[in-house]
Amino acid sequence: MSDCCAIEGSAESCATMFSEKSATAKCFVCGTEGRPVEQQTVLHHVKHEQLDRVNGEAYRFCPDLKCEVVYYGDHGTRFSVDDLRELVTAKTHGDQRPICYCFGFTEGDARKEIVSTGKTTIPATVSRLIKGGMCACEIRNPVGLCCLGEVNKTVKRLLTSAAEPDASGSATSDDCRA
């Protein structure tokens, strides 16, 4: 079970079960150790013209930002960024970068709200919807994990950047401009 979506200050998390995979632990291209993902997750993310390439292999997700490989199988099958239907959080940056696949939030959404109000309600919204059983992170998120961890990490980074003083000593929000 994963605790990646644990709600800060709470013992709650969504119950995401992962089966053990025998896929080669390291990406064939960059050598980074990947994390197991379910075949259903791979099927959900590859473009329709790539569906026939998804087979009975055990798959892993390559988290290396510089590596074009997103998924690799234990028999050598690889799917790159270009083989997927949407942007992958770990492989991109900027305002279009997804931070929550279930509910469609992007880094730009968080940045815009922080610039406008000095805070964001996105983590609370995602937490509420997870508690309501409305997420499908294991499938919708290309990593096969709950998105709340990435949401919290991104919001923390954006809030920290917004509060950092510039050279003149006043707070700047250069990293939090839409």
Buried (B, 14 or more C-beta within 10 A) or exposed (E): EBEBBBBEEEEEBBEBEBEEBEBBEBBBBBEBEBBBBBBEBBEBBBEEEBEEBBEEBBBBBBBBEEBBBBBBBBEEBBBBEEBBEEBBBBBBEEEEBBBBBBBEBBBBBBBBBBBEEEBBEBBEBBBEBBEEEEBEBBBBBBBBBBBBBBBBEBBEBBBEBBEEEEEEEEEBBEBBEE
